[in-house]
Amino acid sequence: MVIRLKRVYDPSSEEDGERFLVDRLWPRGVSRERLGIVAWAREAAPSSGLRIWYGHDPSKWAEFRERYFRELEGRPEAWKPLLEAAEKGTITLLFSSREPRINNAVALKEYLEARLPVRR
């Protein structure tokens, strides 16, 4: 049960496991074949309004996470397939942001990991 993060422009690898695009918008210049995704989890991405409000402003990160988590609470059908895949093995959440530390995939990974069963 591992959740990895990777930019859509980075090469895929066997360690990625199942790959899911978790952006609301399709990344420019990237084909579906090149991504090698299982699914485009578009509905698991932040709403357009929240994405635009945030704008990758570091001063808004904490509030973005809170707002995004509230959105996710209202859309379990969007993230449960990701959680189920993670329970079976490694998954990689793909994002297109240039900011690797404060983007929706980072927040989504945190949200999902908090819901994974604890292994004993």
Phi and psi in radians as a Rosetta constraint file:
Dihedral C 1 N 2 CA 2 C 2 CIRCULARHARMONIC -2.259 0.35
Dihedral N 2 CA 2 C 2 N 3 CIRCULARHARMONIC 2.371 0.35
Dihedral C 2 N 3 CA 3 C 3 CIRCULARHARMONIC -2.012 0.35
Dihedral N 3 CA 3 C 3 N 4 CIRCULARHARMONIC 2.082 0.35
Dihedral C 3 N 4 CA 4 C 4 CIRCULARHARMONIC -1.862 0.35
Dihedral N 4 CA 4 C 4 N 5 CIRCULARHARMONIC 2.851 0.35
Dihedral C 4 N 5 CA 5 C 5 CIRCULARHARMONIC -2.181 0.35
Dihedral N 5 CA 5 C 5 N 6 CIRCULARHARMONIC 2.516 0.35
Dihedral C 5 N 6 CA 6 C 6 CIRCULARHARMONIC -2.764 0.35
Dihedral N 6 CA 6 C 6 N 7 CIRCULARHARMONIC 2.491 0.35
Dihedral C 6 N 7 CA 7 C 7 CIRCULARHARMONIC -1.227 0.35
Dihedral N 7 CA 7 C 7 N 8 CIRCULARHARMONIC 2.548 0.35
Dihedral C 7 N 8 CA 8 C 8 CIRCULARHARMONIC -1.097 0.35
Dihedral N 8 CA 8 C 8 N 9 CIRCULARHARMONIC -0.389 0.35
Dihedral C 8 N 9 CA 9 C 9 CIRCULARHARMONIC -1.530 0.35
Dihedral N 9 CA 9 C 9 N 10 CIRCULARHARMONIC -0.114 0.35
Dihedral C 9 N 10 CA 10 C 10 CIRCULARHARMONIC -1.466 0.35
Dihedral N 10 CA 10 C 10 N 11 CIRCULARHARMONIC 2.591 0.35
Dihedral C 10 N 11 CA 11 C 11 CIRCULARHARMONIC -1.161 0.35
Dihedral N 11 CA 11 C 11 N 12 CIRCULARHARMONIC 2.585 0.35
Dihedral C 11 N 12 CA 12 C 12 CIRCULARHARMONIC -1.351 0.35
Dihedral N 12 CA 12 C 12 N 13 CIRCULARHARMONIC 2.814 0.35
Dihedral C 12 N 13 CA 13 C 13 CIRCULARHARMONIC -2.576 0.35
Dihedral N 13 CA 13 C 13 N 14 CIRCULARHARMONIC 2.879 0.35
Dihedral C 13 N 14 CA 14 C 14 CIRCULARHARMONIC -1.109 0.35
Dihedral N 14 CA 14 C 14 N 15 CIRCULARHARMONIC -0.489 0.35
Dihedral C 14 N 15 CA 15 C 15 CIRCULARHARMONIC -1.201 0.35
Dihedral N 15 CA 15 C 15 N 16 CIRCULARHARMONIC -0.227 0.35
Dihedral C 15 N 16 CA 16 C 16 CIRCULARHARMONIC -1.171 0.35
Dihedral N 16 CA 16 C 16 N 17 CIRCULARHARMONIC -0.491 0.35
Dihedral C 16 N 17 CA 17 C 17 CIRCULARHARMONIC 1.163 0.35
Dihedral N 17 CA 17 C 17 N 18 CIRCULARHARMONIC -2.478 0.35
Dihedral C 17 N 18 CA 18 C 18 CIRCULARHARMONIC -1.367 0.35
Dihedral N 18 CA 18 C 18 N 19 CIRCULARHARMONIC 2.347 0.35
Dihedral C 18 N 19 CA 19 C 19 CIRCULARHARMONIC -1.890 0.35
Dihedral N 19 CA 19 C 19 N 20 CIRCULARHARMONIC 2.345 0.35
Dihedral C 19 N 20 CA 20 C 20 CIRCULARHARMONIC -2.263 0.35
Dihedral N 20 CA 20 C 20 N 21 CIRCULARHARMONIC 2.246 0.35
Dihedral C 20 N 21 CA 21 C 21 CIRCULARHARMONIC -1.408 0.35
Dihedral N 21 CA 21 C 21 N 22 CIRCULARHARMONIC 2.207 0.35
Dihedral C 21 N 22 CA 22 C 22 CIRCULARHARMONIC -2.086 0.35
Dihedral N 22 CA 22 C 22 N 23 CIRCULARHARMONIC 0.486 0.35
Dihedral C 22 N 23 CA 23 C 23 CIRCULARHARMONIC -1.756 0.35
Dihedral N 23 CA 23 C 23 N 24 CIRCULARHARMONIC 2.642 0.35
Dihedral C 23 N 24 CA 24 C 24 CIRCULARHARMONIC -1.277 0.35
Dihedral N 24 CA 24 C 24 N 25 CIRCULARHARMONIC -0.586 0.35
Dihedral C 24 N 25 CA 25 C 25 CIRCULARHARMONIC -1.854 0.35
Dihedral N 25 CA 25 C 25 N 26 CIRCULARHARMONIC 2.519 0.35
Dihedral C 25 N 26 CA 26 C 26 CIRCULARHARMONIC -1.227 0.35
Dihedral N 26 CA 26 C 26 N 27 CIRCULARHARMONIC 2.379 0.35
Dihedral C 26 N 27 CA 27 C 27 CIRCULARHARMONIC -1.188 0.35
Dihedral N 27 CA 27 C 27 N 28 CIRCULARHARMONIC 2.440 0.35
Dihedral C 27 N 28 CA 28 C 28 CIRCULARHARMONIC -1.139 0.35
Dihedral N 28 CA 28 C 28 N 29 CIRCULARHARMONIC 2.386 0.35
Dihedral C 28 N 29 CA 29 C 29 CIRCULARHARMONIC 1.252 0.35
Dihedral N 29 CA 29 C 29 N 30 CIRCULARHARMONIC 0.286 0.35
Dihedral C 29 N 30 CA 30 C 30 CIRCULARHARMONIC -2.128 0.35
Dihedral N 30 CA 30 C 30 N 31 CIRCULARHARMONIC 2.202 0.35
Dihedral C 30 N 31 CA 31 C 31 CIRCULARHARMONIC -1.484 0.35
Dihedral N 31 CA 31 C 31 N 32 CIRCULARHARMONIC 2.746 0.35
Dihedral C 31 N 32 CA 32 C 32 CIRCULARHARMONIC -1.052 0.35
Dihedral N 32 CA 32 C 32 N 33 CIRCULARHARMONIC -0.671 0.35
Dihedral C 32 N 33 CA 33 C 33 CIRCULARHARMONIC -1.097 0.35
Dihedral N 33 CA 33 C 33 N 34 CIRCULARHARMONIC -0.742 0.35
Dihedral C 33 N 34 CA 34 C 34 CIRCULARHARMONIC -1.127 0.35
Dihedral N 34 CA 34 C 34 N 35 CIRCULARHARMONIC -0.644 0.35
Dihedral C 34 N 35 CA 35 C 35 CIRCULARHARMONIC -1.201 0.35
Dihedral N 35 CA 35 C 35 N 36 CIRCULARHARMONIC -0.606 0.35
Dihedral C 35 N 36 CA 36 C 36 CIRCULARHARMONIC 1.047 0.35
Dihedral N 36 CA 36 C 36 N 37 CIRCULARHARMONIC 0.784 0.35
Dihedral C 36 N 37 CA 37 C 37 CIRCULARHARMONIC -1.591 0.35
Dihedral N 37 CA 37 C 37 N 38 CIRCULARHARMONIC 2.659 0.35
Dihedral C 37 N 38 CA 38 C 38 CIRCULARHARMONIC -1.357 0.35
Dihedral N 38 CA 38 C 38 N 39 CIRCULARHARMONIC -0.698 0.35
Dihedral C 38 N 39 CA 39 C 39 CIRCULARHARMONIC -2.786 0.35
Dihedral N 39 CA 39 C 39 N 40 CIRCULARHARMONIC 2.739 0.35
Dihedral C 39 N 40 CA 40 C 40 CIRCULARHARMONIC -1.713 0.35
Dihedral N 40 CA 40 C 40 N 41 CIRCULARHARMONIC 1.817 0.35
Dihedral C 40 N 41 CA 41 C 41 CIRCULARHARMONIC -1.514 0.35
Dihedral N 41 CA 41 C 41 N 42 CIRCULARHARMONIC 1.048 0.35
Dihedral C 41 N 42 CA 42 C 42 CIRCULARHARMONIC -1.044 0.35
Dihedral N 42 CA 42 C 42 N 43 CIRCULARHARMONIC -0.692 0.35
Dihedral C 42 N 43 CA 43 C 43 CIRCULARHARMONIC -1.278 0.35
Dihedral N 43 CA 43 C 43 N 44 CIRCULARHARMONIC -0.232 0.35
Dihedral C 43 N 44 CA 44 C 44 CIRCULARHARMONIC -1.483 0.35
Dihedral N 44 CA 44 C 44 N 45 CIRCULARHARMONIC -0.121 0.35
Dihedral C 44 N 45 CA 45 C 45 CIRCULARHARMONIC -1.422 0.35
Dihedral N 45 CA 45 C 45 N 46 CIRCULARHARMONIC 2.811 0.35
Dihedral C 45 N 46 CA 46 C 46 CIRCULARHARMONIC -1.086 0.35
Dihedral N 46 CA 46 C 46 N 47 CIRCULARHARMONIC 2.664 0.35
Dihedral C 46 N 47 CA 47 C 47 CIRCULARHARMONIC -1.038 0.35
Dihedral N 47 CA 47 C 47 N 48 CIRCULARHARMONIC 2.764 0.35
Dihedral C 47 N 48 CA 48 C 48 CIRCULARHARMONIC -1.026 0.35
Dihedral N 48 CA 48 C 48 N 49 CIRCULARHARMONIC -0.721 0.35
Dihedral C 48 N 49 CA 49 C 49 CIRCULARHARMONIC -1.068 0.35
Dihedral N 49 CA 49 C 49 N 50 CIRCULARHARMONIC -0.767 0.35
Dihedral C 49 N 50 CA 50 C 50 CIRCULARHARMONIC -1.192 0.35
Dihedral N 50 CA 50 C 50 N 51 CIRCULARHARMONIC -0.722 0.35
Dihedral C 50 N 51 CA 51 C 51 CIRCULARHARMONIC -1.057 0.35
Dihedral N 51 CA 51 C 51 N 52 CIRCULARHARMONIC -0.778 0.35
Dihedral C 51 N 52 CA 52 C 52 CIRCULARHARMONIC -1.185 0.35
Dihedral N 52 CA 52 C 52 N 53 CIRCULARHARMONIC -0.748 0.35
Dihedral C 52 N 53 CA 53 C 53 CIRCULARHARMONIC -1.019 0.35
Dihedral N 53 CA 53 C 53 N 54 CIRCULARHARMONIC -0.783 0.35
Dihedral C 53 N 54 CA 54 C 54 CIRCULARHARMONIC -1.157 0.35
Dihedral N 54 CA 54 C 54 N 55 CIRCULARHARMONIC -0.928 0.35
Dihedral C 54 N 55 CA 55 C 55 CIRCULARHARMONIC 0.964 0.35
Dihedral N 55 CA 55 C 55 N 56 CIRCULARHARMONIC 0.438 0.35
Dihedral C 55 N 56 CA 56 C 56 CIRCULARHARMONIC 1.003 0.35
Dihedral N 56 CA 56 C 56 N 57 CIRCULARHARMONIC 0.585 0.35
Dihedral C 56 N 57 CA 57 C 57 CIRCULARHARMONIC -1.437 0.35
Dihedral N 57 CA 57 C 57 N 58 CIRCULARHARMONIC 1.977 0.35
Dihedral C 57 N 58 CA 58 C 58 CIRCULARHARMONIC -0.955 0.35
Dihedral N 58 CA 58 C 58 N 59 CIRCULARHARMONIC -0.541 0.35
Dihedral C 58 N 59 CA 59 C 59 CIRCULARHARMONIC -1.232 0.35
Dihedral N 59 CA 59 C 59 N 60 CIRCULARHARMONIC -0.253 0.35
Dihedral C 59 N 60 CA 60 C 60 CIRCULARHARMONIC -1.784 0.35
Dihedral N 60 CA 60 C 60 N 61 CIRCULARHARMONIC 0.005 0.35
Dihedral C 60 N 61 CA 61 C 61 CIRCULARHARMONIC -0.969 0.35
Dihedral N 61 CA 61 C 61 N 62 CIRCULARHARMONIC -0.891 0.35
Dihedral C 61 N 62 CA 62 C 62 CIRCULARHARMONIC -1.064 0.35
Dihedral N 62 CA 62 C 62 N 63 CIRCULARHARMONIC -0.777 0.35
Dihedral C 62 N 63 CA 63 C 63 CIRCULARHARMONIC -1.222 0.35
Dihedral N 63 CA 63 C 63 N 64 CIRCULARHARMONIC -0.630 0.35
Dihedral C 63 N 64 CA 64 C 64 CIRCULARHARMONIC -1.003 0.35
Dihedral N 64 CA 64 C 64 N 65 CIRCULARHARMONIC -0.842 0.35
Dihedral C 64 N 65 CA 65 C 65 CIRCULARHARMONIC -1.012 0.35
Dihedral N 65 CA 65 C 65 N 66 CIRCULARHARMONIC -0.815 0.35
Dihedral C 65 N 66 CA 66 C 66 CIRCULARHARMONIC -1.043 0.35
Dihedral N 66 CA 66 C 66 N 67 CIRCULARHARMONIC -0.835 0.35
Dihedral C 66 N 67 CA 67 C 67 CIRCULARHARMONIC -1.120 0.35
Dihedral N 67 CA 67 C 67 N 68 CIRCULARHARMONIC -0.732 0.35
Dihedral C 67 N 68 CA 68 C 68 CIRCULARHARMONIC -1.128 0.35
Dihedral N 68 CA 68 C 68 N 69 CIRCULARHARMONIC -0.762 0.35
Dihedral C 68 N 69 CA 69 C 69 CIRCULARHARMONIC -1.068 0.35
Dihedral N 69 CA 69 C 69 N 70 CIRCULARHARMONIC -0.662 0.35
Dihedral C 69 N 70 CA 70 C 70 CIRCULARHARMONIC -1.107 0.35
Dihedral N 70 CA 70 C 70 N 71 CIRCULARHARMONIC -0.719 0.35
Dihedral C 70 N 71 CA 71 C 71 CIRCULARHARMONIC -1.069 0.35
Dihedral N 71 CA 71 C 71 N 72 CIRCULARHARMONIC -0.765 0.35
Dihedral C 71 N 72 CA 72 C 72 CIRCULARHARMONIC -1.100 0.35
Dihedral N 72 CA 72 C 72 N 73 CIRCULARHARMONIC -0.664 0.35
Dihedral C 72 N 73 CA 73 C 73 CIRCULARHARMONIC -1.005 0.35
Dihedral N 73 CA 73 C 73 N 74 CIRCULARHARMONIC -0.583 0.35
Dihedral C 73 N 74 CA 74 C 74 CIRCULARHARMONIC -1.471 0.35
Dihedral N 74 CA 74 C 74 N 75 CIRCULARHARMONIC -0.083 0.35
Dihedral C 74 N 75 CA 75 C 75 CIRCULARHARMONIC -2.312 0.35
Dihedral N 75 CA 75 C 75 N 76 CIRCULARHARMONIC 0.992 0.35
Dihedral C 75 N 76 CA 76 C 76 CIRCULARHARMONIC -1.059 0.35
Dihedral N 76 CA 76 C 76 N 77 CIRCULARHARMONIC -0.485 0.35
Dihedral C 76 N 77 CA 77 C 77 CIRCULARHARMONIC -1.138 0.35
Dihedral N 77 CA 77 C 77 N 78 CIRCULARHARMONIC -0.344 0.35
Dihedral C 77 N 78 CA 78 C 78 CIRCULARHARMONIC -1.418 0.35
Dihedral N 78 CA 78 C 78 N 79 CIRCULARHARMONIC -0.613 0.35
Dihedral C 78 N 79 CA 79 C 79 CIRCULARHARMONIC -1.858 0.35
Dihedral N 79 CA 79 C 79 N 80 CIRCULARHARMONIC -0.304 0.35
Dihedral C 79 N 80 CA 80 C 80 CIRCULARHARMONIC -1.069 0.35
Dihedral N 80 CA 80 C 80 N 81 CIRCULARHARMONIC -0.656 0.35
Dihedral C 80 N 81 CA 81 C 81 CIRCULARHARMONIC -1.062 0.35
Dihedral N 81 CA 81 C 81 N 82 CIRCULARHARMONIC -0.586 0.35
Dihedral C 81 N 82 CA 82 C 82 CIRCULARHARMONIC -1.167 0.35
Dihedral N 82 CA 82 C 82 N 83 CIRCULARHARMONIC -0.757 0.35
Dihedral C 82 N 83 CA 83 C 83 CIRCULARHARMONIC -1.104 0.35
Dihedral N 83 CA 83 C 83 N 84 CIRCULARHARMONIC -0.767 0.35
Dihedral C 83 N 84 CA 84 C 84 CIRCULARHARMONIC -1.090 0.35
Dihedral N 84 CA 84 C 84 N 85 CIRCULARHARMONIC -0.711 0.35
Dihedral C 84 N 85 CA 85 C 85 CIRCULARHARMONIC -1.136 0.35
Dihedral N 85 CA 85 C 85 N 86 CIRCULARHARMONIC -0.701 0.35
Dihedral C 85 N 86 CA 86 C 86 CIRCULARHARMONIC -1.163 0.35
Dihedral N 86 CA 86 C 86 N 87 CIRCULARHARMONIC -0.557 0.35
Dihedral C 86 N 87 CA 87 C 87 CIRCULARHARMONIC -1.180 0.35
Dihedral N 87 CA 87 C 87 N 88 CIRCULARHARMONIC -0.424 0.35
Dihedral C 87 N 88 CA 88 C 88 CIRCULARHARMONIC -1.586 0.35
Dihedral N 88 CA 88 C 88 N 89 CIRCULARHARMONIC -0.401 0.35
Dihedral C 88 N 89 CA 89 C 89 CIRCULARHARMONIC 3.025 0.35
Dihedral N 89 CA 89 C 89 N 90 CIRCULARHARMONIC -2.919 0.35
Dihedral C 89 N 90 CA 90 C 90 CIRCULARHARMONIC -1.240 0.35
Dihedral N 90 CA 90 C 90 N 91 CIRCULARHARMONIC 2.395 0.35
Dihedral C 90 N 91 CA 91 C 91 CIRCULARHARMONIC -2.262 0.35
Dihedral N 91 CA 91 C 91 N 92 CIRCULARHARMONIC 2.726 0.35
Dihedral C 91 N 92 CA 92 C 92 CIRCULARHARMONIC -2.176 0.35
Dihedral N 92 CA 92 C 92 N 93 CIRCULARHARMONIC 2.221 0.35
Dihedral C 92 N 93 CA 93 C 93 CIRCULARHARMONIC -1.623 0.35
Dihedral N 93 CA 93 C 93 N 94 CIRCULARHARMONIC 2.095 0.35
Dihedral C 93 N 94 CA 94 C 94 CIRCULARHARMONIC -1.702 0.35
Dihedral N 94 CA 94 C 94 N 95 CIRCULARHARMONIC 2.387 0.35
Dihedral C 94 N 95 CA 95 C 95 CIRCULARHARMONIC -2.400 0.35
Dihedral N 95 CA 95 C 95 N 96 CIRCULARHARMONIC 2.766 0.35
Dihedral C 95 N 96 CA 96 C 96 CIRCULARHARMONIC -1.869 0.35
Dihedral N 96 CA 96 C 96 N 97 CIRCULARHARMONIC -0.135 0.35
Dihedral C 96 N 97 CA 97 C 97 CIRCULARHARMONIC -0.978 0.35
Dihedral N 97 CA 97 C 97 N 98 CIRCULARHARMONIC 2.529 0.35
Dihedral C 97 N 98 CA 98 C 98 CIRCULARHARMONIC -1.362 0.35
Dihedral N 98 CA 98 C 98 N 99 CIRCULARHARMONIC -0.268 0.35
Dihedral C 98 N 99 CA 99 C 99 CIRCULARHARMONIC -1.646 0.35
Dihedral N 99 CA 99 C 99 N 100 CIRCULARHARMONIC 1.831 0.35
Dihedral C 99 N 100 CA 100 C 100 CIRCULARHARMONIC -1.353 0.35
Dihedral N 100 CA 100 C 100 N 101 CIRCULARHARMONIC -0.259 0.35
Dihedral C 100 N 101 CA 101 C 101 CIRCULARHARMONIC -1.833 0.35
Dihedral N 101 CA 101 C 101 N 102 CIRCULARHARMONIC -0.385 0.35
Dihedral C 101 N 102 CA 102 C 102 CIRCULARHARMONIC -2.328 0.35
Dihedral N 102 CA 102 C 102 N 103 CIRCULARHARMONIC 1.268 0.35
Dihedral C 102 N 103 CA 103 C 103 CIRCULARHARMONIC -2.355 0.35
Dihedral N 103 CA 103 C 103 N 104 CIRCULARHARMONIC 3.014 0.35
Dihedral C 103 N 104 CA 104 C 104 CIRCULARHARMONIC -1.080 0.35
Dihedral N 104 CA 104 C 104 N 105 CIRCULARHARMONIC -0.562 0.35
Dihedral C 104 N 105 CA 105 C 105 CIRCULARHARMONIC -1.166 0.35
Dihedral N 105 CA 105 C 105 N 106 CIRCULARHARMONIC -0.657 0.35
Dihedral C 105 N 106 CA 106 C 106 CIRCULARHARMONIC -1.082 0.35
Dihedral N 106 CA 106 C 106 N 107 CIRCULARHARMONIC -0.803 0.35
Dihedral C 106 N 107 CA 107 C 107 CIRCULARHARMONIC -1.154 0.35
Dihedral N 107 CA 107 C 107 N 108 CIRCULARHARMONIC -0.740 0.35
Dihedral C 107 N 108 CA 108 C 108 CIRCULARHARMONIC -1.097 0.35
Dihedral N 108 CA 108 C 108 N 109 CIRCULARHARMONIC -0.718 0.35
Dihedral C 108 N 109 CA 109 C 109 CIRCULARHARMONIC -1.028 0.35
Dihedral N 109 CA 109 C 109 N 110 CIRCULARHARMONIC -0.796 0.35
Dihedral C 109 N 110 CA 110 C 110 CIRCULARHARMONIC -1.043 0.35
Dihedral N 110 CA 110 C 110 N 111 CIRCULARHARMONIC -0.785 0.35
Dihedral C 110 N 111 CA 111 C 111 CIRCULARHARMONIC -1.065 0.35
Dihedral N 111 CA 111 C 111 N 112 CIRCULARHARMONIC -0.815 0.35
Dihedral C 111 N 112 CA 112 C 112 CIRCULARHARMONIC -1.179 0.35
Dihedral N 112 CA 112 C 112 N 113 CIRCULARHARMONIC -0.753 0.35
Dihedral C 112 N 113 CA 113 C 113 CIRCULARHARMONIC -1.078 0.35
Dihedral N 113 CA 113 C 113 N 114 CIRCULARHARMONIC -0.556 0.35
Dihedral C 113 N 114 CA 114 C 114 CIRCULARHARMONIC -1.186 0.35
Dihedral N 114 CA 114 C 114 N 115 CIRCULARHARMONIC -0.299 0.35
Dihedral C 114 N 115 CA 115 C 115 CIRCULARHARMONIC -1.850 0.35
Dihedral N 115 CA 115 C 115 N 116 CIRCULARHARMONIC -0.072 0.35
Dihedral C 115 N 116 CA 116 C 116 CIRCULARHARMONIC -1.272 0.35
Dihedral N 116 CA 116 C 116 N 117 CIRCULARHARMONIC 2.460 0.35
Dihedral C 116 N 117 CA 117 C 117 CIRCULARHARMONIC -1.129 0.35
Dihedral N 117 CA 117 C 117 N 118 CIRCULARHARMONIC 2.564 0.35
Dihedral C 117 N 118 CA 118 C 118 CIRCULARHARMONIC -1.398 0.35
Dihedral N 118 CA 118 C 118 N 119 CIRCULARHARMONIC 2.245 0.35
Dihedral C 118 N 119 CA 119 C 119 CIRCULARHARMONIC -1.445 0.35
Dihedral N 119 CA 119 C 119 N 120 CIRCULARHARMONIC 2.465 0.35
